[in-house]
Amino acid sequence: MGHPEKAAEFIANDERMHWHDKALWFVREKRDIAAHGLNEWEELRRVASEIKTHTIDKLDHYLEEFEKNAKEKGLHVHWAKNAKEHNEIVLKLLLARGAKKLVKSKSMLTEECHLNPFLEENGIEVVDTDLGERIVQLREEAPSHIVLPAIHLKKEDVGKTFEKFLKTEKDNCDPTYLTRAARKHLREKFLNADASLTGVNFGIAETGGVVVCTNEGNADLGASLPKLHIASMGIEKIIPRLKDLSIFTRLLARSATGQPITSYTSHFHAPVEGGELHIVIVDNGRSDIIVNDDFKQSLHCIRCGACINTCPVYRRSGGHSYGYTIPGPIGSTLGASKDLRTNKTLPFACTLCASCTNVCPSKIDLHNQLYKHRQSVVSAGLLGAKKYTALKIATWVMKHPALLDFGGLMARKIVPKLPRSILYSKANVWGKKRELPKFPKNSFKELYKQREEKK
């Protein structure tokens, strides 16, 4: 199924659709308040974009610098061409040290690589320790948001899930009670873990260290207790200098949740005493995006989720409707870049309102990319016959102004008089969940002509 079919399943529950929309808009409003609180906000965005552009253009240089400096600090650096290599490297590290229990902080890269099922198939117990991630893991669901993985669930859903898996009190959905139950459950997992795995928000070429930003402290606890810490990092997470980090930390949390900064911004430049820190640097299709000038800017993404929170399509259709690891506008362009055939519907899950571009902290031209992906879908012959035919007819009509004017005239005279049973029949897919606006008496051309005659 493509996005339209999966979205239809989500919006079938009208109540859920509206509270999901409202919850995400609340986060968007917090972002706006935080952004407007900094006079230099737009300057920060401009500088962040320039740093990312510079880094991507010289990525080979900065990756080599990062590796050199990391090794000098006693860290181990591994290179993975794709998801398969990444997963095999992680498994090899675990098995070599007899590790059977892994605690894992939030990492969209490992979701992208499908690491959890791979490790579980090889006898490794994997526990996601971010609360939202743990909830969806217990439910055997994918995250529906890159920052708020369980945003599609209500507290009642969480209560039922914990009742089943953590043996909490029946029908108790008090958030404080559930949080304490989760803390007790996860603390035991931390204390008995053989190894930890974290994602990476930023890798600093100048220092050879990595930075992980969280609000729950789970990454820090995981990285501090076991002797083996594995950090999975996409090649695009590199920034040149330590002082560049201040630009992105000021943008990240404000864009994501409206906070001045994440509760924990942790720097890892060495393993724990007597332990090992391994960094796995992953390509997995990113090099193919870099060589495409139309889409390489998508690798500027710092995974804040601001574009997702503002997107009117995502807010009403839910993250699972996208069918790709990362939902929303950024996921739509990344997914289409990675596999256009599989993700051919995602560029159309967009109104081209440009709100995503306007809020992106690193100024990715998201709506333009999605428009270009639409052209790629058509060029590749992947557009459905119904939509292709409709667009061809619309194109032909618009190339004949007289016919377009006549069609507009007939629509203004006839459509308002049609009964709803005809106007909003199954044939009118556009009319589902929508109401036609009141038709004007005159067309824009007619109004403009009348205005000119009065001058």
VEXKE-541196 format. One record per residue (C-alpha): x, y, z; chain; residue number from 1. Coordinates in steps of 0.5 Angstrom, whole numbers. Layout:
+-------+-------+-------+----+-----+
:  east : north :    up : ch :   i :
+-------+-------+-------+----+-----+
:     X :     Y :     Z :  A : NUM :
...
+-------+-------+-------+----+-----+
***
This chain:
+-------+-------+-------+----+-----+
:  east : north :    up : ch :   i :
+-------+-------+-------+----+-----+
:     0 :     0 :     0 :  A :   1 :
:     2 :     7 :    -1 :  A :   2 :
:     1 :    13 :     3 :  A :   3 :
:    -6 :    15 :     1 :  A :   4 :
:    -8 :     8 :     3 :  A :   5 :
:    -5 :     8 :    10 :  A :   6 :
:    -7 :    15 :    11 :  A :   7 :
:   -14 :    13 :    10 :  A :   8 :
:   -13 :     8 :    15 :  A :   9 :
:   -11 :    13 :    20 :  A :  10 :
:   -16 :    18 :    19 :  A :  11 :
:   -22 :    13 :    19 :  A :  12 :
:   -21 :    14 :    27 :  A :  13 :
:   -23 :    22 :    27 :  A :  14 :
:   -22 :    23 :    34 :  A :  15 :
:   -15 :    20 :    34 :  A :  16 :
:   -14 :    24 :    27 :  A :  17 :
:   -16 :    31 :    31 :  A :  18 :
:   -12 :    30 :    37 :  A :  19 :
:    -6 :    28 :    34 :  A :  20 :
:    -6 :    34 :    29 :  A :  21 :
:    -7 :    38 :    36 :  A :  22 :
:    -2 :    35 :    39 :  A :  23 :
:     3 :    36 :    34 :  A :  24 :
:     1 :    43 :    33 :  A :  25 :
:     2 :    45 :    40 :  A :  26 :
:     9 :    43 :    39 :  A :  27 :
:    10 :    47 :    33 :  A :  28 :
:     7 :    53 :    37 :  A :  29 :
:    13 :    52 :    42 :  A :  30 :
:    18 :    52 :    37 :  A :  31 :
:    15 :    59 :    34 :  A :  32 :
:    16 :    62 :    41 :  A :  33 :
:    23 :    59 :    42 :  A :  34 :
:    25 :    61 :    36 :  A :  35 :
:    22 :    68 :    36 :  A :  36 :
:    26 :    69 :    43 :  A :  37 :
:    32 :    69 :    39 :  A :  38 :
:    34 :    76 :    35 :  A :  39 :
:    39 :    72 :    32 :  A :  40 :
:    35 :    66 :    30 :  A :  41 :
:    35 :    67 :    22 :  A :  42 :
:    43 :    68 :    23 :  A :  43 :
:    44 :    62 :    26 :  A :  44 :
:    40 :    58 :    21 :  A :  45 :
:    44 :    61 :    15 :  A :  46 :
:    50 :    60 :    19 :  A :  47 :
:    48 :    52 :    20 :  A :  48 :
:    46 :    52 :    13 :  A :  49 :
:    53 :    54 :    11 :  A :  50 :
:    57 :    50 :    15 :  A :  51 :
:    53 :    44 :    13 :  A :  52 :
:    54 :    46 :     5 :  A :  53 :
:    61 :    46 :     7 :  A :  54 :
:    62 :    40 :    10 :  A :  55 :
:    58 :    36 :     5 :  A :  56 :
:    62 :    39 :     0 :  A :  57 :
:    69 :    37 :     3 :  A :  58 :
:    66 :    30 :     7 :  A :  59 :
:    71 :    26 :     5 :  A :  60 :
:    76 :    31 :     8 :  A :  61 :
:    72 :    31 :    15 :  A :  62 :
:    71 :    24 :    15 :  A :  63 :
:    78 :    22 :    15 :  A :  64 :
:    80 :    28 :    20 :  A :  65 :
:    75 :    25 :    25 :  A :  66 :
:    78 :    18 :    24 :  A :  67 :
:    85 :    20 :    25 :  A :  68 :
:    83 :    24 :    31 :  A :  69 :
:    78 :    19 :    34 :  A :  70 :
:    84 :    14 :    34 :  A :  71 :
:    89 :    18 :    37 :  A :  72 :
:    84 :    18 :    43 :  A :  73 :
:    84 :    11 :    43 :  A :  74 :
:    77 :    10 :    40 :  A :  75 :
:    76 :     5 :    35 :  A :  76 :
:    73 :     7 :    28 :  A :  77 :
:    69 :     2 :    23 :  A :  78 :
:    66 :     4 :    16 :  A :  79 :
:    60 :     1 :    14 :  A :  80 :
:    58 :     1 :     6 :  A :  81 :
:    51 :    -1 :     8 :  A :  82 :
:    46 :    -3 :    13 :  A :  83 :
:    48 :   -10 :    12 :  A :  84 :
:    55 :    -9 :    14 :  A :  85 :
:    53 :    -4 :    20 :  A :  86 :
:    49 :   -10 :    23 :  A :  87 :
:    54 :   -15 :    22 :  A :  88 :
:    60 :   -10 :    25 :  A :  89 :
:    55 :    -9 :    31 :  A :  90 :
:    54 :   -17 :    32 :  A :  91 :
:    61 :   -18 :    31 :  A :  92 :
:    63 :   -13 :    37 :  A :  93 :
:    58 :   -16 :    41 :  A :  94 :
:    59 :   -24 :    40 :  A :  95 :
:    67 :   -22 :    41 :  A :  96 :
:    66 :   -20 :    48 :  A :  97 :
:    60 :   -25 :    50 :  A :  98 :
:    55 :   -20 :    50 :  A :  99 :
:    48 :   -22 :    50 :  A : 100 :
:    44 :   -16 :    53 :  A : 101 :
:    44 :    -9 :    49 :  A : 102 :
:    41 :    -3 :    52 :  A : 103 :
:    40 :     2 :    46 :  A : 104 :
:    38 :     9 :    46 :  A : 105 :
:    34 :    13 :    40 :  A : 106 :
:    38 :    12 :    34 :  A : 107 :
:    34 :    13 :    27 :  A : 108 :
:    40 :    10 :    23 :  A : 109 :
:    39 :     3 :    27 :  A : 110 :
:    32 :     4 :    25 :  A : 111 :
:    34 :     5 :    18 :  A : 112 :
:    38 :    -1 :    18 :  A : 113 :
:    33 :    -6 :    22 :  A : 114 :
:    38 :    -7 :    27 :  A : 115 :
:    34 :   -10 :    32 :  A : 116 :
:    31 :   -16 :    29 :  A : 117 :
:    37 :   -18 :    26 :  A : 118 :
:    41 :   -18 :    33 :  A : 119 :
:    35 :   -21 :    36 :  A : 120 :
:    35 :   -27 :    30 :  A : 121 :
:    42 :   -28 :    33 :  A : 122 :
:    41 :   -29 :    40 :  A : 123 :
:    42 :   -22 :    43 :  A : 124 :
:    37 :   -19 :    47 :  A : 125 :
:    36 :   -11 :    45 :  A : 126 :
:    32 :    -6 :    49 :  A : 127 :
:    30 :     1 :    47 :  A : 128 :
:    31 :     5 :    53 :  A : 129 :
:    28 :    12 :    50 :  A : 130 :
:    21 :    11 :    54 :  A : 131 :
:    17 :    13 :    47 :  A : 132 :
:    22 :     8 :    43 :  A : 133 :
:    21 :     2 :    49 :  A : 134 :
:    13 :     3 :    48 :  A : 135 :
:    13 :     2 :    41 :  A : 136 :
:    18 :    -4 :    42 :  A : 137 :
:    14 :    -7 :    46 :  A : 138 :
:     8 :    -6 :    42 :  A : 139 :
:    12 :    -9 :    36 :  A : 140 :
:    11 :    -2 :    32 :  A : 141 :
:    16 :     2 :    29 :  A : 142 :
:    17 :    10 :    31 :  A : 143 :
:    11 :    14 :    28 :  A : 144 :
:    16 :    20 :    29 :  A : 145 :
:    23 :    22 :    30 :  A : 146 :
:    23 :    25 :    36 :  A : 147 :
:    16 :    23 :    39 :  A : 148 :
:    16 :    16 :    37 :  A : 149 :
:    10 :    14 :    41 :  A : 150 :
:     6 :    21 :    39 :  A : 151 :
:     0 :    17 :    36 :  A : 152 :
:    -1 :    13 :    42 :  A : 153 :
:    -6 :    16 :    48 :  A : 154 :
:    -4 :    15 :    55 :  A : 155 :
:   -10 :     9 :    55 :  A : 156 :
:    -6 :     6 :    50 :  A : 157 :
:     1 :     6 :    54 :  A : 158 :
:    -3 :     3 :    60 :  A : 159 :
:    -6 :    -3 :    57 :  A : 160 :
:     1 :    -4 :    54 :  A : 161 :
:     5 :    -4 :    61 :  A : 162 :
:    -1 :    -8 :    64 :  A : 163 :
:     1 :   -13 :    59 :  A : 164 :
:     8 :   -13 :    59 :  A : 165 :
:    10 :   -10 :    65 :  A : 166 :
:     4 :   -13 :    70 :  A : 167 :
:     2 :    -6 :    72 :  A : 168 :
:    -5 :    -5 :    75 :  A : 169 :
:   -11 :    -6 :    71 :  A : 170 :
:   -14 :     0 :    67 :  A : 171 :
:    -9 :     5 :    71 :  A : 172 :
:    -6 :    10 :    66 :  A : 173 :
:    -4 :    15 :    70 :  A : 174 :
:     2 :    18 :    67 :  A : 175 :
:     7 :    19 :    73 :  A : 176 :
:     5 :    12 :    75 :  A : 177 :
:     7 :     9 :    68 :  A : 178 :
:    13 :    13 :    68 :  A : 179 :
:    15 :    10 :    75 :  A : 180 :
:    14 :     3 :    72 :  A : 181 :
:    18 :     4 :    66 :  A : 182 :
:    24 :     7 :    70 :  A : 183 :
:    24 :     1 :    75 :  A : 184 :
:    23 :    -4 :    69 :  A : 185 :
:    29 :     0 :    65 :  A : 186 :
:    33 :     1 :    71 :  A : 187 :
:    34 :    -7 :    71 :  A : 188 :
:    36 :    -7 :    64 :  A : 189 :
:    41 :    -2 :    65 :  A : 190 :
:    44 :    -6 :    71 :  A : 191 :
:    44 :   -12 :    67 :  A : 192 :
:    47 :   -10 :    60 :  A : 193 :
:    53 :   -13 :    57 :  A : 194 :
:    54 :    -7 :    52 :  A : 195 :
:    50 :    -1 :    50 :  A : 196 :
:    49 :     3 :    43 :  A : 197 :
:    47 :    10 :    42 :  A : 198 :
:    46 :    14 :    36 :  A : 199 :
:    50 :    20 :    34 :  A : 200 :
:    47 :    27 :    34 :  A : 201 :
:    54 :    30 :    32 :  A : 202 :
:    61 :    28 :    30 :  A : 203 :
:    66 :    33 :    31 :  A : 204 :
:    72 :    32 :    26 :  A : 205 :
:    77 :    37 :    30 :  A : 206 :
:    76 :    33 :    36 :  A : 207 :
:    74 :    26 :    34 :  A : 208 :
:    69 :    26 :    39 :  A : 209 :
:    61 :    25 :    38 :  A : 210 :
:    56 :    28 :    42 :  A : 211 :
:    49 :    25 :    44 :  A : 212 :
:    43 :    30 :    45 :  A : 213 :
:    37 :    27 :    50 :  A : 214 :
:    32 :    29 :    55 :  A : 215 :
:    32 :    23 :    59 :  A : 216 :
:    39 :    21 :    60 :  A : 217 :
:    38 :    14 :    58 :  A : 218 :
:    44 :    15 :    53 :  A : 219 :
:    49 :    17 :    59 :  A : 220 :
:    47 :    11 :    63 :  A : 221 :
:    47 :     6 :    58 :  A : 222 :
:    54 :     9 :    56 :  A : 223 :
:    57 :     9 :    63 :  A : 224 :
:    55 :     2 :    66 :  A : 225 :
:    57 :    -3 :    61 :  A : 226 :
:    64 :    -3 :    58 :  A : 227 :
:    62 :    -4 :    51 :  A : 228 :
:    59 :     3 :    48 :  A : 229 :
:    58 :     2 :    40 :  A : 230 :
:    56 :     9 :    37 :  A : 231 :
:    52 :     9 :    30 :  A : 232 :
:    53 :    15 :    26 :  A : 233 :
:    51 :    17 :    19 :  A : 234 :
:    57 :    20 :    15 :  A : 235 :
:    52 :    26 :    14 :  A : 236 :
:    53 :    28 :    22 :  A : 237 :
:    60 :    30 :    22 :  A : 238 :
:    61 :    38 :    23 :  A : 239 :
:    68 :    41 :    22 :  A : 240 :
:    70 :    44 :    29 :  A : 241 :
:    68 :    44 :    36 :  A : 242 :
:    66 :    51 :    36 :  A : 243 :
:    61 :    50 :    30 :  A : 244 :
:    57 :    45 :    35 :  A : 245 :
:    54 :    51 :    39 :  A : 246 :
:    50 :    53 :    33 :  A : 247 :
:    47 :    47 :    32 :  A : 248 :
:    45 :    46 :    40 :  A : 249 :
:    42 :    53 :    40 :  A : 250 :
:    38 :    50 :    34 :  A : 251 :
:    36 :    43 :    35 :  A : 252 :
:    32 :    43 :    42 :  A : 253 :
:    28 :    50 :    40 :  A : 254 :
:    26 :    47 :    33 :  A : 255 :
:    25 :    40 :    36 :  A : 256 :
:    21 :    41 :    43 :  A : 257 :
:    21 :    49 :    44 :  A : 258 :
:    27 :    48 :    49 :  A : 259 :
:    33 :    52 :    50 :  A : 260 :
:    37 :    46 :    50 :  A : 261 :
:    36 :    38 :    51 :  A : 262 :
:    37 :    36 :    58 :  A : 263 :
:    43 :    32 :    56 :  A : 264 :
:    48 :    34 :    51 :  A : 265 :
:    53 :    29 :    52 :  A : 266 :
:    60 :    29 :    49 :  A : 267 :
:    64 :    22 :    48 :  A : 268 :
:    71 :    23 :    47 :  A : 269 :
:    74 :    17 :    51 :  A : 270 :
:    71 :    10 :    53 :  A : 271 :
:    69 :     9 :    61 :  A : 272 :
:    75 :     6 :    65 :  A : 273 :
:    77 :    -1 :    62 :  A : 274 :
:    72 :     0 :    57 :  A : 275 :
:    72 :     1 :    49 :  A : 276 :
:    68 :     6 :    45 :  A : 277 :
:    67 :     4 :    38 :  A : 278 :
:    64 :     8 :    32 :  A : 279 :
:    61 :     5 :    26 :  A : 280 :
:    60 :    10 :    21 :  A : 281 :
:    55 :     9 :    16 :  A : 282 :
:    54 :    11 :     8 :  A : 283 :
:    48 :     6 :     6 :  A : 284 :
:    46 :    11 :     0 :  A : 285 :
:    48 :    17 :     3 :  A : 286 :
:    54 :    18 :    -2 :  A : 287 :
:    48 :    17 :    -8 :  A : 288 :
:    45 :    23 :    -5 :  A : 289 :
:    51 :    27 :    -5 :  A : 290 :
:    52 :    27 :   -12 :  A : 291 :
:    45 :    29 :   -14 :  A : 292 :
:    45 :    37 :   -14 :  A : 293 :
:    38 :    37 :   -13 :  A : 294 :
:    37 :    33 :    -7 :  A : 295 :
:    44 :    33 :    -3 :  A : 296 :
:    42 :    39 :     1 :  A : 297 :
:    37 :    34 :     5 :  A : 298 :
:    43 :    31 :     8 :  A : 299 :
:    43 :    38 :    12 :  A : 300 :
:    38 :    35 :    17 :  A : 301 :
:    39 :    35 :    24 :  A : 302 :
:    33 :    30 :    26 :  A : 303 :
:    30 :    36 :    30 :  A : 304 :
:    23 :    34 :    27 :  A : 305 :
:    20 :    41 :    26 :  A : 306 :
:    18 :    40 :    19 :  A : 307 :
:    14 :    34 :    21 :  A : 308 :
:    11 :    38 :    27 :  A : 309 :
:     9 :    43 :    22 :  A : 310 :
:     6 :    39 :    16 :  A : 311 :
:    -1 :    39 :    15 :  A : 312 :
:    -1 :    32 :    12 :  A : 313 :
:     3 :    29 :    17 :  A : 314 :
:    -1 :    32 :    23 :  A : 315 :
:    -7 :    29 :    20 :  A : 316 :
:    -5 :    22 :    17 :  A : 317 :
:     0 :    20 :    22 :  A : 318 :
:     7 :    17 :    22 :  A : 319 :
:     6 :    10 :    20 :  A : 320 :
:     2 :    12 :    14 :  A : 321 :
:     9 :    14 :    10 :  A : 322 :
:    12 :     7 :    10 :  A : 323 :
:    19 :     9 :    11 :  A : 324 :
:    24 :    10 :    17 :  A : 325 :
:    23 :    17 :    17 :  A : 326 :
:    16 :    20 :    16 :  A : 327 :
:    14 :    27 :    14 :  A : 328 :
:    17 :    32 :     9 :  A : 329 :
:    24 :    30 :    10 :  A : 330 :
:    23 :    23 :    10 :  A : 331 :
:    19 :    24 :     4 :  A : 332 :
:    25 :    27 :     0 :  A : 333 :
:    30 :    22 :     3 :  A : 334 :
:    26 :    16 :     2 :  A : 335 :
:    24 :    18 :    -5 :  A : 336 :
:    32 :    19 :    -6 :  A : 337 :
:    34 :    12 :    -4 :  A : 338 :
:    28 :     8 :    -7 :  A : 339 :
:    24 :    12 :   -12 :  A : 340 :
:    19 :     6 :   -14 :  A : 341 :
:    18 :     4 :    -7 :  A : 342 :
:    17 :    11 :    -4 :  A : 343 :
:    13 :    14 :   -11 :  A : 344 :
:     7 :    16 :    -7 :  A : 345 :
:    11 :    20 :    -1 :  A : 346 :
:    13 :    26 :    -6 :  A : 347 :
:     5 :    27 :    -7 :  A : 348 :
:     4 :    27 :     1 :  A : 349 :
:     5 :    34 :     1 :  A : 350 :
:     1 :    41 :     0 :  A : 351 :
:     7 :    45 :    -3 :  A : 352 :
:     5 :    50 :     3 :  A : 353 :
:    13 :    51 :     4 :  A : 354 :
:    12 :    51 :    12 :  A : 355 :
:    17 :    45 :    12 :  A : 356 :
:    22 :    49 :     9 :  A : 357 :
:    20 :    55 :    13 :  A : 358 :
:    22 :    52 :    20 :  A : 359 :
:    28 :    48 :    18 :  A : 360 :
:    34 :    50 :    22 :  A : 361 :
:    39 :    48 :    17 :  A : 362 :
:    34 :    51 :    11 :  A : 363 :
:    33 :    45 :     7 :  A : 364 :
:    29 :    47 :     1 :  A : 365 :
:    24 :    41 :     3 :  A : 366 :
:    18 :    43 :    -1 :  A : 367 :
:    22 :    44 :    -8 :  A : 368 :
:    25 :    38 :    -7 :  A : 369 :
:    19 :    34 :    -6 :  A : 370 :
:    16 :    38 :   -13 :  A : 371 :
:    22 :    35 :   -16 :  A : 372 :
:    21 :    28 :   -14 :  A : 373 :
:    14 :    29 :   -17 :  A : 374 :
:    17 :    30 :   -23 :  A : 375 :
:    22 :    24 :   -23 :  A : 376 :
:    16 :    20 :   -21 :  A : 377 :
:    13 :    22 :   -28 :  A : 378 :
:    19 :    21 :   -32 :  A : 379 :
:    20 :    14 :   -29 :  A : 380 :
:    13 :    12 :   -31 :  A : 381 :
:    11 :    11 :   -24 :  A : 382 :
:     5 :    15 :   -23 :  A : 383 :
:    -1 :    12 :   -23 :  A : 384 :
:    -6 :    12 :   -30 :  A : 385 :
:   -12 :    15 :   -26 :  A : 386 :
:    -7 :    21 :   -24 :  A : 387 :
:    -3 :    21 :   -30 :  A : 388 :
:    -9 :    22 :   -34 :  A : 389 :
:   -12 :    27 :   -30 :  A : 390 :
:    -6 :    31 :   -30 :  A : 391 :
:    -6 :    30 :   -38 :  A : 392 :
:   -13 :    33 :   -39 :  A : 393 :
:   -12 :    39 :   -34 :  A : 394 :
:    -5 :    41 :   -38 :  A : 395 :
:    -9 :    41 :   -44 :  A : 396 :
:   -14 :    45 :   -42 :  A : 397 :
:   -10 :    50 :   -39 :  A : 398 :
:    -6 :    51 :   -45 :  A : 399 :
:   -13 :    53 :   -48 :  A : 400 :
:   -15 :    59 :   -45 :  A : 401 :
:   -21 :    60 :   -48 :  A : 402 :
:   -23 :    53 :   -46 :  A : 403 :
:   -21 :    54 :   -39 :  A : 404 :
:   -25 :    61 :   -38 :  A : 405 :
:   -31 :    57 :   -41 :  A : 406 :
:   -30 :    51 :   -36 :  A : 407 :
:   -30 :    56 :   -31 :  A : 408 :
:   -36 :    60 :   -33 :  A : 409 :
:   -40 :    53 :   -33 :  A : 410 :
:   -37 :    51 :   -26 :  A : 411 :
:   -39 :    57 :   -23 :  A : 412 :
:   -46 :    57 :   -26 :  A : 413 :
:   -47 :    49 :   -25 :  A : 414 :
:   -43 :    46 :   -20 :  A : 415 :
:   -47 :    50 :   -14 :  A : 416 :
:   -54 :    47 :   -16 :  A : 417 :
:   -52 :    40 :   -16 :  A : 418 :
:   -54 :    36 :   -11 :  A : 419 :
:   -49 :    33 :    -5 :  A : 420 :
:   -50 :    26 :    -7 :  A : 421 :
:   -47 :    28 :   -14 :  A : 422 :
:   -42 :    33 :   -12 :  A : 423 :
:   -39 :    29 :    -6 :  A : 424 :
:   -40 :    22 :    -9 :  A : 425 :
:   -34 :    17 :    -9 :  A : 426 :
:   -32 :    19 :   -16 :  A : 427 :
:   -30 :    26 :   -13 :  A : 428 :
:   -24 :    23 :    -9 :  A : 429 :
:   -22 :    31 :    -7 :  A : 430 :
:   -29 :    32 :    -4 :  A : 431 :
:   -27 :    27 :     2 :  A : 432 :
:   -26 :    31 :     8 :  A : 433 :
:   -27 :    37 :     4 :  A : 434 :
:   -32 :    42 :     3 :  A : 435 :
:   -32 :    46 :    -4 :  A : 436 :
:   -31 :    54 :    -2 :  A : 437 :
:   -37 :    58 :    -5 :  A : 438 :
:   -36 :    60 :   -12 :  A : 439 :
:   -35 :    67 :   -14 :  A : 440 :
:   -40 :    71 :   -19 :  A : 441 :
:   -34 :    73 :   -23 :  A : 442 :
:   -27 :    70 :   -25 :  A : 443 :
:   -21 :    73 :   -23 :  A : 444 :
:   -20 :    75 :   -31 :  A : 445 :
:   -27 :    79 :   -31 :  A : 446 :
:   -26 :    82 :   -24 :  A : 447 :
:   -19 :    85 :   -27 :  A : 448 :
:   -22 :    87 :   -33 :  A : 449 :
:   -27 :    91 :   -30 :  A : 450 :
:   -22 :    94 :   -25 :  A : 451 :
:   -18 :    96 :   -31 :  A : 452 :
:   -24 :    99 :   -35 :  A : 453 :
:   -26 :   104 :   -28 :  A : 454 :
:   -19 :   107 :   -29 :  A : 455 :
+-------+-------+-------+----+-----+
***
